[in-house]
Amino acid sequence: MTKDEFMAIHMELTRPWDADKLHWRVGATTQDKSKGIALAYVDARDVMQRLDGCIGVADWQCRYPSTGTCELSIKIDGEWITKTNAAGETQVEAEKGQASDAFKRAAVLWGVGRYLYYLPTVWCPLKPAGRSYQIAETPSVPNWALPANWSTYYYDMFDINPQKGGA
C-alpha cells in the first residue's frame, strides 16, 4: 500500500463504531457511588476486525516485546511502520487484559478508536455489580461520533476539502 492509499484508508480506520459495539465502564464516581463517569471502549477483537477490513490481513501485525507493551505495525510502501504503546494490568484477567489494552492503545496511535477520548464527560446512574459498580443506563453518543456523520467531522478535523481533492 502506498502512502496515498494509506491516507484514503485512514478515514476508515478512524471511523466510529456503531453505538451497539461500544462498551462502557465506570470512571470516577460520586462519594456515595450513585453516579459515575461513563467511559466508552471497544473490544480488542473489534479492533482486529477493523484492521483486517481496512488494511488487509497480511499488511498489519503486532508483537509484544515486553510485558504490557504492544508494537502495532502496518506495511506502507513495502516498509513496516511501527507504533508502540503500553498498559498496566487490569482487574480482570490481569495479564490478558494488559495485553489487550496495550494492543488497543497501540491501535489508537494509528487513529483506531481515538475519537472515544473526545466523547463528552457524562455522569450516569450506577448499579451494584458484585464488589464494584456498573453503568445503569447506556449514555447516548453525540451525532459527530456516529458512523453516518463521520466524514464531515473527519474533513473538519484534518482541514480537508473533498471538493478540492484533499487538504
C-alpha positions as CSV (number, residue, x, y, z in Angstrom):
1,M,0.0,0.0,0.0
2,T,1.3,3.4,-0.9
3,K,1.2,6.5,1.4
4,D,-1.6,8.0,-0.7
5,E,-3.6,4.7,-0.4
6,F,-3.0,4.7,3.3
7,M,-4.4,8.2,3.6
8,A,-7.6,7.1,1.9
9,I,-7.7,4.1,4.3
10,H,-7.1,6.3,7.3
11,M,-10.6,7.7,7.3
12,E,-12.0,4.1,7.5
13,L,-9.5,3.3,10.3
14,T,-10.7,6.2,12.3
15,R,-14.4,5.8,11.6
16,P,-16.5,5.4,14.7
17,W,-18.2,2.1,15.6
18,D,-21.9,1.7,15.7
19,A,-23.1,2.6,19.1
20,D,-24.1,-1.0,19.9
21,K,-20.4,-2.0,19.5
22,L,-19.4,0.3,22.4
23,H,-18.9,-1.0,25.9
24,W,-19.0,1.2,29.0
25,R,-17.0,1.2,32.2
26,V,-17.1,3.4,35.3
27,G,-14.5,6.1,35.7
28,A,-14.7,8.5,38.6
29,T,-17.7,8.2,40.9
30,T,-19.6,10.3,43.4
31,Q,-18.7,9.7,47.0
32,D,-22.0,7.8,47.6
33,K,-21.4,5.7,44.4
34,S,-24.8,6.7,43.0
35,K,-23.3,8.2,39.8
36,G,-20.1,7.7,37.8
37,I,-18.4,8.9,34.6
38,A,-19.2,6.6,31.7
39,L,-16.0,5.7,29.8
40,A,-16.5,4.1,26.3
41,Y,-14.3,1.4,25.0
42,V,-14.3,-1.3,22.3
43,D,-13.3,-4.9,22.3
44,A,-9.8,-5.8,21.0
45,R,-11.5,-8.3,18.6
46,D,-13.4,-5.4,17.0
47,V,-10.1,-3.5,16.6
48,M,-8.6,-6.6,14.8
49,Q,-11.7,-6.7,12.5
50,R,-11.2,-3.0,11.7
51,L,-7.5,-3.6,10.9
52,D,-8.3,-6.7,8.8
53,G,-11.1,-4.8,6.9
54,C,-9.1,-1.6,6.3
55,I,-5.5,-2.8,5.9
56,G,-5.9,-6.4,5.0
57,V,-4.9,-9.5,7.0
58,A,-1.4,-9.6,5.5
59,D,-0.4,-5.9,6.0
60,W,-0.6,-5.4,9.7
61,Q,1.0,-7.3,12.6
62,C,1.6,-6.9,16.3
63,R,4.3,-8.0,18.7
64,Y,4.6,-7.9,22.5
65,P,8.3,-7.3,23.1
66,S,7.8,-7.0,26.9
67,T,5.0,-7.4,29.4
68,G,2.3,-4.8,28.8
69,T,3.9,-3.4,25.6
70,C,2.4,-3.8,22.1
71,E,4.1,-2.9,18.8
72,L,1.5,-2.5,16.1
73,S,3.0,-2.4,12.6
74,I,1.3,-1.5,9.2
75,K,3.1,-2.1,5.9
76,I,3.2,1.1,3.9
77,D,5.1,1.4,0.6
78,G,6.7,-2.0,1.4
79,E,8.0,-0.9,4.7
80,W,6.7,-1.9,8.1
81,I,5.9,1.2,10.2
82,T,5.5,0.6,13.9
83,K,3.8,2.4,16.7
84,T,4.1,1.2,20.3
85,N,2.1,1.7,23.4
86,A,1.7,0.0,26.8
87,A,-0.8,-0.7,29.5
88,G,-0.9,-1.8,33.1
89,E,-2.5,-4.9,34.5
90,T,-6.3,-4.9,34.6
91,Q,-8.6,-6.1,37.4
92,V,-10.0,-8.9,35.4
93,E,-7.6,-11.4,33.8
94,A,-4.6,-9.2,34.7
95,E,-2.1,-10.3,32.0
96,K,-4.6,-10.9,29.2
97,G,-6.3,-7.6,29.9
98,Q,-2.9,-5.8,30.0
99,A,-2.0,-7.3,26.5
100,S,-5.4,-6.4,25.1
101,D,-5.3,-2.9,26.5
102,A,-1.7,-2.4,25.1
103,F,-2.9,-3.6,21.7
104,K,-5.9,-1.2,21.7
105,R,-3.7,1.7,22.8
106,A,-1.2,1.0,20.0
107,A,-4.1,1.0,17.6
108,V,-5.2,4.4,18.9
109,L,-1.8,5.7,17.7
110,W,-3.0,4.8,14.2
111,G,-6.3,6.5,14.8
112,V,-8.4,3.5,15.6
113,G,-10.9,4.4,18.3
114,R,-9.1,7.7,19.1
115,Y,-12.4,9.5,18.9
116,L,-13.5,7.8,22.1
117,Y,-11.2,10.0,24.0
118,Y,-13.1,13.0,22.8
119,L,-16.6,11.9,23.8
120,P,-18.1,14.3,26.3
121,T,-17.9,13.6,30.0
122,V,-21.3,12.1,31.1
123,W,-22.3,11.2,34.6
124,C,-24.6,8.2,34.7
125,P,-26.5,6.4,37.4
126,L,-24.7,3.3,38.7
127,K,-25.9,-0.1,39.8
128,P,-24.0,-2.5,42.1
129,A,-22.2,-5.3,40.4
130,G,-20.6,-7.6,43.0
131,R,-18.0,-5.6,44.9
132,S,-18.0,-2.9,42.2
133,Y,-20.4,-0.9,40.1
134,Q,-21.7,-0.7,36.5
135,I,-23.3,1.9,34.4
136,A,-27.0,1.6,34.9
137,E,-28.1,3.5,31.8
138,T,-26.2,3.4,28.5
139,P,-25.2,7.0,27.5
140,S,-26.1,8.3,24.1
141,V,-23.3,9.1,21.7
142,P,-23.1,12.6,20.1
143,N,-24.0,12.9,16.4
144,W,-20.4,13.7,15.4
145,A,-19.4,10.3,16.8
146,L,-21.8,8.2,14.7
147,P,-20.5,6.5,11.5
148,A,-23.1,8.3,9.3
149,N,-21.7,11.7,10.3
150,W,-18.0,10.8,10.4
151,S,-16.8,12.1,7.1
152,T,-17.9,15.7,7.8
153,Y,-16.1,15.6,11.2
154,Y,-13.0,13.9,9.7
155,Y,-12.7,16.5,7.0
156,D,-13.1,19.3,9.5
157,M,-10.6,17.7,11.9
158,F,-7.9,17.4,9.3
159,D,-8.9,20.6,7.4
160,I,-9.6,18.6,4.2
161,N,-11.9,19.9,1.4
162,P,-13.1,16.8,-0.5
163,Q,-14.5,19.0,-3.3
164,K,-10.9,20.3,-4.0
165,G,-9.3,16.9,-3.7
166,G,-7.7,17.0,-0.3
167,A,-6.1,19.4,2.1
